[in-house]
């Protein structure tokens, strides 16, 4: 078995860091703008970009982008930046992860479609 590291595998940590940065940006957007629809659009688009670029196991992009949103909300609440915290706000920040599934799996299917139709299965 050959244990050489391919260039594709060396870029994997870069995508993990990029996913966490996208998630933190979506969390800051959720705290600053107070608009859950805009936040869900950010999670959807971020996870779709990652799903297209790395289509294998798209659930990880959903978790890495969606989990920082409630963490940023909790940090903003603990630092007294975000004052109007309610149970519905917390539940909404956790449910923001659902559009991430649609984005990540949609991006993964889009990548498979592009590979099969335009790149002839390469």
The 8 nearest C-alpha neighbors of each residue, nearest first, counted from 0:
[[1, 2, 3, 4, 5, 8, 6, 7],
 [0, 2, 3, 4, 5, 8, 6, 7],
 [3, 1, 0, 4, 5, 8, 6, 9],
 [4, 2, 1, 5, 0, 6, 8, 9],
 [5, 3, 8, 2, 6, 9, 7, 1],
 [4, 6, 7, 8, 3, 9, 10, 2],
 [7, 5, 9, 8, 4, 10, 11, 3],
 [6, 8, 5, 9, 10, 11, 4, 53],
 [9, 7, 11, 5, 10, 6, 4, 12],
 [8, 10, 6, 7, 11, 5, 4, 12],
 [9, 11, 13, 8, 7, 12, 6, 14],
 [10, 12, 14, 13, 8, 9, 15, 7],
 [13, 11, 15, 14, 10, 16, 9, 8],
 [12, 14, 16, 10, 11, 15, 17, 9],
 [13, 15, 17, 11, 12, 16, 18, 10],
 [16, 14, 12, 18, 17, 13, 19, 11],
 [15, 17, 19, 13, 14, 18, 20, 12],
 [16, 18, 14, 20, 15, 19, 13, 21],
 [19, 17, 21, 15, 16, 20, 64, 63],
 [20, 18, 22, 16, 21, 17, 63, 64],
 [19, 21, 17, 23, 22, 18, 24, 16],
 [22, 20, 18, 24, 19, 23, 64, 17],
 [23, 21, 64, 19, 25, 67, 20, 24],
 [22, 24, 26, 20, 25, 67, 21, 19],
 [23, 25, 21, 27, 26, 22, 20, 28],
 [24, 26, 28, 22, 23, 27, 38, 41],
 [27, 25, 68, 23, 29, 28, 71, 24],
 [26, 28, 24, 30, 29, 25, 31, 23],
 [27, 29, 25, 31, 26, 30, 32, 24],
 [28, 30, 26, 27, 33, 38, 32, 31],
 [31, 29, 27, 28, 33, 32, 72, 26],
 [30, 32, 28, 29, 33, 27, 34, 81],
 [31, 33, 34, 28, 29, 30, 27, 37],
 [34, 32, 29, 30, 31, 35, 28, 38],
 [33, 35, 32, 36, 37, 29, 38, 28],
 [36, 34, 38, 37, 39, 29, 33, 91],
 [37, 35, 39, 38, 34, 40, 41, 95],
 [36, 38, 40, 35, 39, 34, 41, 29],
 [39, 37, 35, 41, 40, 36, 29, 25],
 [38, 40, 42, 36, 41, 37, 95, 43],
 [39, 41, 43, 37, 38, 42, 44, 36],
 [40, 42, 38, 44, 39, 43, 25, 45],
 [41, 43, 39, 45, 99, 40, 44, 46],
 [44, 42, 102, 99, 40, 98, 41, 46],
 [43, 45, 47, 41, 46, 42, 40, 48],
 [46, 44, 42, 48, 47, 43, 41, 21],
 [45, 47, 103, 49, 102, 48, 43, 44],
 [48, 46, 102, 106, 103, 50, 44, 49],
 [49, 47, 45, 51, 46, 50, 44, 52],
 [48, 50, 46, 52, 47, 51, 53, 45],
 [51, 49, 106, 103, 107, 47, 54, 53],
 [50, 52, 106, 110, 107, 48, 49, 54],
 [51, 53, 49, 50, 54, 48, 110, 106],
 [54, 52, 50, 51, 55, 49, 107, 57],
 [55, 53, 107, 50, 51, 57, 52, 56],
 [54, 56, 53, 57, 107, 50, 58, 59],
 [57, 55, 58, 59, 54, 53, 60, 107],
 [56, 58, 103, 59, 60, 50, 104, 55],
 [59, 57, 61, 60, 56, 62, 100, 103],
 [58, 60, 62, 61, 57, 63, 56, 64],
 [61, 59, 63, 62, 58, 57, 46, 64],
 [60, 62, 99, 58, 59, 64, 100, 63],
 [61, 63, 59, 65, 60, 64, 66, 58],
 [62, 64, 60, 19, 61, 18, 65, 66],
 [63, 65, 22, 61, 18, 62, 19, 60],
 [66, 64, 96, 62, 61, 67, 63, 68],
 [65, 67, 68, 62, 63, 64, 69, 70],
 [68, 66, 70, 22, 23, 69, 65, 71],
 [67, 69, 26, 71, 70, 66, 65, 22],
 [70, 68, 72, 92, 71, 67, 93, 73],
 [69, 71, 67, 73, 72, 68, 74, 66],
 [72, 70, 74, 26, 68, 73, 69, 67],
 [71, 73, 69, 75, 70, 74, 76, 30],
 [74, 72, 70, 76, 71, 75, 69, 77],
 [75, 73, 71, 77, 76, 72, 78, 70],
 [76, 74, 72, 80, 78, 81, 73, 77],
 [75, 77, 81, 73, 79, 74, 78, 80],
 [76, 78, 74, 79, 75, 73, 80, 81],
 [77, 79, 75, 76, 80, 74, 81, 73],
 [80, 78, 76, 77, 81, 82, 75, 74],
 [79, 81, 75, 78, 76, 82, 77, 74],
 [82, 80, 76, 75, 79, 83, 30, 84],
 [83, 81, 84, 79, 80, 76, 75, 77],
 [82, 84, 81, 85, 88, 76, 80, 79],
 [85, 83, 82, 88, 81, 86, 76, 89],
 [86, 84, 88, 87, 83, 89, 90, 82],
 [87, 85, 89, 88, 90, 84, 91, 92],
 [86, 88, 90, 85, 89, 91, 84, 92],
 [89, 87, 91, 85, 86, 90, 84, 92],
 [88, 90, 92, 86, 91, 87, 93, 85],
 [91, 89, 87, 93, 92, 88, 94, 86],
 [92, 90, 94, 88, 93, 89, 87, 95],
 [91, 93, 89, 69, 95, 90, 94, 88],
 [92, 94, 90, 91, 95, 69, 96, 89],
 [95, 93, 91, 96, 92, 97, 90, 98],
 [94, 96, 92, 93, 97, 39, 91, 98],
 [95, 97, 65, 94, 99, 98, 93, 61],
 [98, 96, 99, 100, 95, 94, 101, 61],
 [99, 97, 101, 43, 100, 96, 39, 102],
 [98, 100, 43, 61, 102, 96, 97, 101],
 [101, 99, 103, 98, 102, 97, 61, 104],
 [100, 102, 98, 99, 104, 105, 103, 43],
 [103, 101, 47, 43, 99, 105, 46, 100],
 [104, 102, 50, 47, 46, 106, 57, 100],
 [103, 105, 107, 106, 101, 102, 57, 100],
 [106, 104, 102, 108, 107, 103, 101, 109],
 [105, 107, 51, 50, 47, 109, 103, 104],
 [106, 108, 54, 50, 104, 110, 51, 109],
 [107, 109, 111, 105, 110, 106, 112, 104],
 [110, 108, 106, 112, 107, 111, 105, 113],
 [109, 111, 113, 107, 51, 112, 108, 114],
 [112, 110, 108, 114, 109, 113, 115, 107],
 [113, 111, 109, 115, 110, 114, 116, 108],
 [112, 114, 110, 116, 117, 111, 115, 109],
 [113, 115, 118, 111, 120, 112, 116, 117],
 [116, 114, 120, 119, 112, 113, 118, 117],
 [117, 115, 113, 119, 114, 112, 118, 120],
 [116, 118, 113, 119, 114, 115, 112, 120],
 [117, 119, 114, 121, 120, 115, 116, 113],
 [120, 118, 115, 116, 117, 121, 114, 113],
 [121, 119, 115, 114, 118, 116, 117, 111],
 [120, 118, 119, 114, 115, 117, 113, 116]]
